[in-house]
């Protein structure tokens, strides 16, 4: 008879073994782009850096970087000012290329070879400028005699007012004052003759360089831009190329808008002068057209010249009417033309335009005022594009690390 087996007590559950190093789940450290690990940014206790608040350390880090950027910007600006003949020539060629490039693209779509399309547009632009200059010079030549006679009559009226008016000056005193004014004018003209000659030489040199550069921008603009892109590191070629394309679109829109606004300003001012009967209508209209390329102040100064011509040639009534017409055109320019044309094409706040024109005028005179606004518009477009791409690339780098396996 088999003996009964003793009851077997249930075995206690074995404690789970500690996972080995290989079995332990590895924690995924999420590292933000541009941020160093905490151990690298935390100063050791007892050091001098540990006693400096983190806000002060961050401000110091930003300060020396900003100083380096400011020094680089000032150095580049100084070099460009020293080479201002080449600088303004290249900038003028870029602005003209932005205006004429659509015509070249249209001819290319029609099957015209690249060289022939660029040459046709280039020669057409030069011919248009030559015809406009001939019309202005001929109008000045025809009206300069009338202006001279009007100025002589105005001087005689001024003589009579000074001698018979409230001042009651004697004829000798009046003649003495007028002689002093004429002597001062002659001395200033003689002193400025040499500087005027140098300025004319600089202008001619800049025009030659600008025309030479313009043709190659129209013919090989894309190839030149590809060479510029290759100067940058290879990993940023795509971003630089896209930013450059957006900047070129902004510059093209700005030049188109400015040309349209300037044409409207010059046409309306010329029509008003024609109705009032002021001489030299075409030269004054062209002057207003060119002045519109300097934002805020250019067209107003050109309108002041028109008012002065009306005062000398036609009297006070014509001058007042001309002033009213100039002010009305400027109101249309500031409240209708600029917001609806330039405001939609170039996203720059009016405060930015005022500051850009002021700084450009202080740094480089009239040329700086002309290029200040397009430079700010292009820089704004490039910065916004690069900042958006930077944020997008940061999100793309974080997504694989924070997403589940």
C-alpha positions in Angstrom: 0.0 0.0 0.0 1.6 3.2 -1.1 2.2 5.8 1.5 0.4 9.1 1.1 2.6 12.0 -0.3 3.0 15.0 1.9 1.2 18.1 0.6 3.4 20.3 -1.5 3.3 23.9 -0.5 2.9 26.3 -3.4 6.2 27.9 -4.3 6.5 31.5 -3.7 6.6 33.6 -6.8 10.0 34.5 -7.8 10.9 38.1 -7.6 11.5 39.6 -11.0 15.1 39.8 -11.8 16.7 43.1 -12.3 16.9 43.9 -16.0 20.3 43.8 -17.4 22.0 46.7 -19.0 21.0 45.4 -22.4 17.3 44.9 -21.4 16.8 48.2 -19.7 14.8 50.6 -21.9 16.8 53.4 -23.1 15.5 56.8 -22.4 15.3 59.0 -25.5 16.9 62.4 -24.8 15.1 65.0 -26.7 17.5 67.8 -27.6 16.2 71.0 -29.0 18.2 72.4 -31.9 20.5 75.1 -30.9 20.4 74.2 -27.2 23.4 72.7 -25.4 22.9 70.0 -22.7 22.3 71.2 -19.2 25.6 69.9 -18.0 27.5 72.0 -20.5 25.7 75.2 -19.8 25.6 75.0 -16.0 28.7 76.5 -14.4 30.4 74.6 -11.5 29.6 75.7 -8.0 32.2 78.1 -6.6 33.3 79.5 -9.9 33.0 83.1 -11.0 30.3 82.3 -13.6 28.1 80.8 -10.9 27.9 84.1 -9.2 26.7 85.9 -12.4 23.0 85.7 -12.9 21.9 83.8 -16.0 20.1 86.8 -17.4 23.4 88.8 -17.3 25.3 85.9 -19.0 22.6 85.7 -21.8 22.8 89.5 -22.3 26.6 89.4 -22.5 26.4 86.5 -25.1 23.9 88.5 -27.2 25.9 91.7 -26.8 29.1 90.5 -28.3 27.3 88.8 -31.2 25.4 92.0 -31.9 28.6 94.1 -31.7 30.2 91.7 -34.2 27.3 92.0 -36.6 27.2 95.8 -36.2 30.9 96.0 -36.9 30.6 93.8 -40.0 27.7 95.9 -41.3 29.6 99.2 -40.8 32.7 97.8 -42.4 30.7 96.5 -45.5 28.9 99.9 -45.7 32.2 101.8 -45.5 33.7 99.7 -48.3 30.6 100.2 -50.5 30.7 103.9 -49.9 34.3 104.0 -50.9 33.4 102.2 -54.1 30.2 104.2 -54.5 30.6 104.6 -58.3 30.5 100.9 -58.8 27.9 100.4 -56.0 25.4 102.8 -57.4 26.0 101.6 -60.9 25.3 98.0 -60.0 22.2 99.0 -57.9 20.9 101.1 -60.8 21.5 98.1 -63.2 19.6 95.8 -60.8 16.6 98.2 -60.7 16.5 98.6 -64.4 16.9 94.8 -64.9 13.9 94.2 -62.6 11.9 96.6 -64.8 13.0 95.1 -68.1 13.4 91.4 -67.3 9.7 90.6 -67.9 10.0 91.9 -71.4 13.0 89.6 -72.0 11.0 86.7 -70.5 8.1 87.4 -72.9 10.4 87.4 -75.9 12.0 84.1 -74.7 8.6 82.5 -74.5 7.9 83.5 -78.1 11.0 81.6 -79.2 13.5 84.5 -79.5 17.1 83.5 -78.6 18.4 84.7 -75.3 21.1 87.0 -76.7 18.7 88.6 -79.3 15.9 89.1 -76.7 18.3 90.8 -74.2 19.8 92.9 -77.0 16.4 94.1 -78.3 15.1 95.0 -74.8 18.4 96.7 -73.9 18.5 98.8 -77.1 14.8 99.6 -76.8 15.3 100.9 -73.3 18.3 103.1 -74.3 16.3 104.4 -77.3 13.4 105.3 -75.1 15.6 107.2 -72.7 17.3 109.0 -75.5 14.0 110.2 -77.0 12.8 111.4 -73.6 16.0 113.3 -73.1 15.8 114.9 -76.5 12.2 116.0 -75.8 13.2 117.5 -72.4 16.3 119.3 -73.9 14.3 120.7 -76.8 11.5 121.9 -74.5 14.1 123.6 -72.3 15.8 125.2 -75.2 12.5 126.6 -76.5 11.3 127.9 -73.1 14.6 129.2 -71.7 14.3 132.5 -73.4 10.8 133.1 -71.9 12.2 132.1 -68.5 15.1 134.6 -68.9 12.8 137.4 -69.8 10.4 136.6 -66.9 13.3 136.5 -64.5 14.6 139.9 -65.7 11.1 141.3 -65.3 10.8 139.9 -61.8 14.1 141.4 -60.9 12.9 144.8 -62.1 9.7 144.5 -60.1 11.8 143.6 -57.1 13.9 146.7 -57.6 10.8 148.9 -57.7 9.3 147.3 -54.6 12.5 147.7 -52.6 12.8 151.4 -53.6 9.1 152.4 -53.5 7.7 149.9 -51.0 7.7 149.9 -47.2 11.5 149.6 -47.0 12.0 152.9 -49.0 15.6 152.0 -50.0 17.5 154.3 -52.3 18.5 153.2 -55.8 22.1 153.0 -54.8 21.3 150.7 -51.9 19.2 148.5 -54.1 21.9 148.3 -56.7 24.5 147.5 -54.1 22.5 144.6 -52.6 21.8 143.2 -56.1 25.5 143.4 -57.0 26.4 141.6 -53.8 23.9 138.8 -54.6 25.3 138.5 -58.1 28.9 138.4 -56.9 28.0 135.7 -54.3 26.4 133.6 -57.0 29.4 134.0 -59.4 31.8 133.1 -56.6 29.9 130.0 -55.6 29.6 128.9 -59.3 33.4 129.4 -59.7 34.2 127.5 -56.6 31.9 124.6 -57.5 33.0 124.4 -61.1 35.7 121.8 -60.3 33.6 119.7 -58.0 30.8 119.8 -60.7 33.2 118.6 -63.3 34.3 115.7 -61.0 30.6 114.9 -60.3 29.8 114.9 -64.0 32.8 112.5 -64.6 31.5 110.2 -61.8 28.0 110.2 -63.3 29.3 109.3 -66.8 31.4 106.5 -65.4 28.5 105.2 -63.4 26.3 105.3 -66.4 28.7 103.3 -68.5 29.2 100.7 -65.8 25.4 100.5 -65.2 24.6 100.0 -68.9 27.4 97.3 -69.3 26.1 95.5 -66.2 22.5 95.8 -67.2 23.0 94.0 -70.5 24.6 91.0 -68.7 22.0 91.0 -66.1 19.3 90.7 -68.8 21.4 88.1 -70.7 23.0 86.0 -68.0 21.1 87.0 -64.8 20.3 83.4 -63.8 23.8 82.2 -64.4 25.2 85.1 -62.3 22.8 84.2 -59.5 23.9 80.6 -59.6 27.5 81.7 -59.2 26.5 83.7 -56.2 24.6 80.7 -54.7 27.7 78.5 -55.1 29.7 80.9 -52.9 27.6 79.7 -49.9 28.1 76.3 -48.2 26.4 73.4 -50.0 23.9 72.6 -47.3 22.2 76.0 -47.6 22.2 76.3 -51.4 18.5 75.6 -51.7 17.5 78.0 -49.0 19.7 80.8 -50.4 18.3 80.2 -53.9 14.7 80.3 -52.7 15.4 83.5 -50.6 17.0 85.1 -53.7 14.0 84.3 -55.9 11.6 85.8 -53.3 13.9 88.9 -53.0 13.9 89.3 -56.8 10.1 89.1 -56.9 9.9 91.7 -54.3 12.3 94.0 -56.1 10.4 93.5 -59.4 7.1 94.4 -57.8 8.6 97.4 -56.1 10.1 98.8 -59.3 6.8 98.2 -61.2 4.8 100.0 -58.5 7.2 102.9 -58.3 7.2 103.4 -62.0 3.4 103.4 -62.2 3.1 105.8 -59.2 5.8 108.1 -60.7 4.0 108.1 -64.1 0.7 109.0 -62.5 2.3 111.8 -60.5 4.1 113.3 -63.5 1.1 113.0 -65.8 -1.3 114.6 -63.4 1.1 117.4 -62.5 1.9 118.1 -66.2 -1.8 118.2 -67.0 -2.4 120.7 -64.2 0.5 122.9 -65.4 -0.8 122.7 -69.0 -4.3 123.9 -67.8 -2.8 126.7 -65.7 -0.6 127.8 -68.6 2.8 127.4 -66.9 5.7 127.0 -69.4 8.1 124.1 -69.5 5.4 121.6 -68.9 7.3 118.6 -70.2 10.6 119.2 -68.2 8.6 119.9 -65.0 6.5 116.7 -65.5 9.7 114.7 -66.1 11.2 116.2 -63.0 8.2 115.2 -60.9 8.4 111.7 -62.5 12.0 111.3 -61.4 11.4 112.9 -58.0 8.8 110.2 -57.3 11.6 107.6 -57.1 12.6 109.3 -53.8 9.8 108.4 -51.4 8.1 111.1 -49.3 10.2 114.1 -50.4 11.2 113.7 -54.0 7.9 114.6 -55.7 7.2 117.4 -53.2 10.6 119.0 -54.0 10.0 118.7 -57.7 6.5 120.2 -57.2 8.2 123.1 -55.4 10.3 123.8 -58.5 7.1 123.9 -60.6 5.6 126.4 -58.2 8.7 128.6 -58.4 8.6 128.6 -62.2 4.9 129.5 -62.1 5.6 132.3 -59.8 8.4 133.8 -61.9 6.6 133.4 -65.3 2.9 133.8 -64.5 2.6 135.6 -61.2 1.2 134.9 -57.8 -2.2 133.6 -58.9 -0.6 130.9 -61.2 1.8 130.0 -58.4 -1.1 129.5 -55.9 -3.0 127.3 -58.4 0.1 125.3 -59.1 0.7 124.8 -55.4 -2.9 123.6 -55.0 -2.4 121.2 -57.9 0.8 119.8 -56.4 -0.7 119.3 -53.0 -3.7 117.5 -54.5 -1.5 115.2 -56.5 0.6 114.4 -53.4 -2.6 113.6 -51.4 -3.6 111.2 -54.2 -0.1 109.7 -54.1 -0.1 109.2 -50.3 -3.7 108.1 -49.8 -4.5 106.2 -53.0 -1.5 105.4 -55.2 1.0 104.3 -52.5 -1.4 102.2 -50.4 -3.2 100.4 -53.3 -0.1 99.9 -55.6 3.0 99.8 -53.4 1.3 98.8 -50.2 0.0 95.5 -51.7 3.2 94.7 -53.6 5.8 95.6 -50.9 5.0 94.8 -47.3 6.9 97.6 -45.5 5.3 99.7 -42.7 5.3 103.5 -43.3 7.5 103.9 -40.2 10.1 101.7 -41.8 10.0 103.7 -45.1 10.5 107.0 -43.2 13.4 105.6 -41.2 15.0 104.0 -44.3 14.8 107.2 -46.4 16.2 109.3 -43.5 19.1 107.0 -42.9 19.8 106.5 -46.6 19.8 110.3 -47.1 22.2 110.9 -44.2 24.6 108.1 -45.3 24.7 108.5 -49.1 22.6 111.5 -50.1 20.0 111.3 -52.8 21.3 108.0 -54.1 20.9 106.5 -50.6 17.3 107.8 -50.4 16.5 106.1 -53.7 17.9 102.7 -52.8 16.9 102.7 -49.2 13.3 101.5 -49.6 13.9 98.7 -52.0 16.8 97.5 -49.9 14.6 97.4 -46.8 11.8 95.6 -48.7 14.2 93.0 -50.0 15.9 92.5 -46.6 12.4 92.1 -45.0 11.4 89.5 -47.5 14.6 87.5 -47.1 14.5 87.6 -43.3 10.9 86.5 -43.1 11.6 83.6 -45.6 14.7 82.4 -43.8 13.0 82.7 -40.4 10.1 80.6 -41.6 12.4 78.0 -43.1 14.4 77.9 -39.9 11.3 77.2 -37.8 10.1 74.6 -40.3 13.4 72.7 -40.3 13.5 72.8 -36.5 10.0 71.2 -36.3 11.1 68.5 -38.8 14.2 67.7 -36.7 12.2 67.4 -33.5 9.4 65.3 -35.0 11.3 61.9 -35.3 12.7 62.2 -31.8 9.4 63.0 -30.0 7.2 60.6 -32.1 6.6 57.1 -30.8 8.6 54.3 -32.3 
